[in-house]
Amino acid sequence: MFDKKAEYEKMFRVEQQLWWYRILHERVLAAMQKQFGNRMDIRLLDAGCGTGGLLSYLRERGYTNTEGLDGSEDAVAFCHERGLNVSQLNLLNLTDWQPNTTYEAFDVVVCDDVFCYFNDEQLSRLISELGRRVKPGGLHITNNNAFAVFKGSHDLAVGSTRRFVLADIEKLLPGTGLQIRHSTYWSFLLSPLILAIRQWQNLQLRLGWQSTDQPHSDVYLPPSWLNNLFYTIVKTEGNVLSRTPFGSSLFVVLRK
C-alpha cells in the first residue's frame, strides 16, 4: 500500500468536494440504504479508510457506529484530526485484529480502492477475512480501479500495481460466503476524456517530461464549474443507467 504523505494531504484537502469522491460516497450510501433503509444504528467498518472522507460523510448523515482501519500512519493522523474512530493496521494482518470479538460483527464492510495494492494470494486472503467480518445479510462494498487501458501516472503516484475487471472479483468469491448483488463500471460518459488524459500522462512519462520518481496523481480540485460539471455528468449517468459496461472504476456490492 502506498505511504506518501503528500498524496494523503491532497486527499484530505479535496475529498469532500472533488466530484469523484462525492459520487463514490453517494454510491456507498445508496447501497447501504437499499439494504437497511433509514436505520442509523448499523455497524460499519471502512477497511483502508484513507484520510476518512467516507466516514466523515456518513457521520454527517447520522451514522455514528462506524470505525476505520488504515495501514498509513499519516492517513490515520488525518482521520484523528476529523475525530474519527480509526486505528492503524496493515490489512495483511487483519486476521489478528480483534479475532475473538469482531467476526460477523459488521452490517457493512467497505474496502474502496485498496485491492490494487495486493497480489492474488494476498487479495484472496484479504477478501476472505473481510467476508468473515460481515454479518449474515450484511454487505461488503468495494470500489476498485478498472481496466488496464486507464493506467497512467496516477497509478504510479498512488502506488497502484493493478487494475480490475469484474471477472477478477468473481474468482475471489468462492468460499467467502459473499455473492454479488450489484456491479457496475462507472464514469462511462467521461471515459473518453479520462482515457485521453491517461494516454497523455503515459506519453509524458515516455518522453521524460514527467518524472517516474515524482509522478502526478489525479487527486486535485479543478475549477468549481468544471468540478460541478463532471459531478453532474456522472451523477446523471448513475441515475439513468443502473449498469454501464466500461469505465475507469468498478463498483461492486456483495451480500453475505
Buried (B, 14 or more C-beta within 10 A) or exposed (E): BBEBEEBBBBBBBBBEEBBBBBBBBBBBBEBBEEBBEEEEEBBBBBBBBBBBBBBBBBBEEEBEEBBBBBBBEBBBBBBEEBEBBBEBBEBBEBEEBEEEEBEEBBBBBBBBBBBBBBEEEEBBBBBBBBBBBBBEEBBBBBBBBBBEEBBBBBBBBBEBEBBBEBEBBEEBBEEBBBEEBBBBBBBBBBBEEBBEBBBBBBEBBEEEEBEEEEBBBBBEBBEEEEBEBBBEBBBEBBEEEEEBEBBBBBBBBBBB
